[in-house]
Amino acid sequence: MKSNVKILVVDDETPIRDVLSASLRDEGYQVTVAADGAAGIAAINETRPNIVLLDIWMPGELDGLEVLRRAKQNNPGVQFIMMSGHGTIETAVKATKLGAWDFVEKPLSIDKISILISNILSFQTERDDKIALLNKLRKNIAMIGESGSMKDLKQIIARVAPSQSWVLITGENGTGKELVAQNIHYLSPRASRPFVDVNCAAIPAELIESELFGYEKGAFTGADKAKKGKFDFANGGSIFLDEIGDMSLEAQAKILRILQEKKFQRVGGVETIEVDVRVIAATNKNLEEAIKRGTFREDLYHRLNVIPIRVAPLRDRVEDLPAIVAHFGEQFSRESGYNRKIFSDQAWERMRAHQWSGNVRELRNFVERLYILTPGDFVDVHDLKVAGLNDLAAGSSTESSFRRARAEFEKDFLLQKISEYGGNISKTAEAIGLERSYLHRKIKSYGIEA
């Protein structure tokens, strides 16, 4: 709304201040005025305007260019329209270099100034929307967990993201390699530019060139019109080459060329196209072993492996399970209206003992099943079984014996307390500090007849 937009007019000529301020107020803007550079600086600091109309030639120590220089240092988001009755190209260029939005000559055209203000507001709205979208996106792709390996991963992402270095991410299937790549991109200066992901394993060798680099009309049978490739769409941003270890040797050679030269030709084309792309690659393969077997090019490996990042499997950071489960649970609750689940200690034990060979991807699918298939708000061991967590071998026999002993103690304790309160489940639950429905589940799981 225009009534929320604040405009400052800084000019030493009273008629110009009066005409501009009256016209802009008539359009619905909030307008303040200042008669010289010093007053303009003070007004900018006090009112925090969205836009400043600033005269270049003013009496006193601070002319318009000096006001612009000082103000931009502390108020980078404010946009300046410079005004002058006897400006030169040199002055206009200098003002633009200092950060001015535009330069207008006197006598002023109110229509032109209105158009400039409208353009600035559109730019600011688009910028603010983009920042809000990026912040929302960054929140949605946040790395969940505070284990030692996860803290190390977050730290290296924070260090690597602002750079232009290429990155090679390794880790098992389902560990979140694409999520790491997205974090690197969206925490980088390229965040507002495209993030293009390519599944290298899914593209046949004979199609890799046209898929990545595009083709011209008539390049081959069926090419009835020109088509851009993945590198075209990623220009200025990042390209994520997922499963790079599954790419054929022929395709690897074609990728290597563009990585070395940063330019390419479309299939059937003669024009050389230069691109500015940050490359992030990922694989679940051991590329050093693949090099020894002759299935991966050593020169491509060293070209990609500028910054190596390894993503730990879930079984090596089981302390992150509660945070990840809570994160997925919140998503399902928000999207599908499920109540949040509370897990018993025994359920957590069994989940930590599971190997999670599919890593975070497997865990997400399991939590979704659990929310759908568990009718109540409490999750116990038998609920895990219903949701398909059948690999419940908990490790050593000592651990199993300990759990059995604890389960027996818990069962005897519940039998004693239920007896003390004459079989009244509500009173028993209140006395031992459990939810009534949770106690019912415990009774059922231990086969207790209350």
Sequence and secondary structure as in RCSB ss.txt:
>XXXX:A:sequence
MKSNVKILVVDDETPIRDVLSASLRDEGYQVTVAADGAAGIAAINETRPNIVLLDIWMPGELDGLEVLRRAKQNN
PGVQFIMMSGHGTIETAVKATKLGAWDFVEKPLSIDKISILISNILSFQTERDDKIALLNKLRKNIAMIGESGSM
KDLKQIIARVAPSQSWVLITGENGTGKELVAQNIHYLSPRASRPFVDVNCAAIPAELIESELFGYEKGAFTGADK
AKKGKFDFANGGSIFLDEIGDMSLEAQAKILRILQEKKFQRVGGVETIEVDVRVIAATNKNLEEAIKRGTFREDL
YHRLNVIPIRVAPLRDRVEDLPAIVAHFGEQFSRESGYNRKIFSDQAWERMRAHQWSGNVRELRNFVERLYILTP
GDFVDVHDLKVAGLNDLAAGSSTESSFRRARAEFEKDFLLQKISEYGGNISKTAEAIGLERSYLHRKIKSYGIEA
>XXXX:A:secstr
 GGG EEEEE S HHHHHHHHHHHHHTT EEEEESSHHHHHHHHHHH  SEEEEES  SSS  HHHHHHHHHHH 
TT EEEEEESS  HHHHHHHHHTT SEEEESS  HHHHHHHHHHHHHHHHHHHHHHHHHHHHHHHT     SHHH
HHHHHHHHHHTTS   EEEE  TTS HHHHHHHHHHTSTTTTS EEEEEGGGS GGGHHHHHHEE TTSSTT  S
 EE HHHHTTTSEEEEETGGGS HHHHHHHHHHHHHSEE  BT    EE   EEEEEESS HHHHHHHTSS HHH
HHHHTTEEEE   GGGGGGGHHHHHHHHHHHHHHHH     EE HHHHHHHHHS  TTHHHHHHHHHHHHHHH  
SSEE HHHHHHTT      S HHHHHHHHHHHHHHHHHHHHHHHHTTT HHHHHHHHT  HHHHHHHHHHTT   
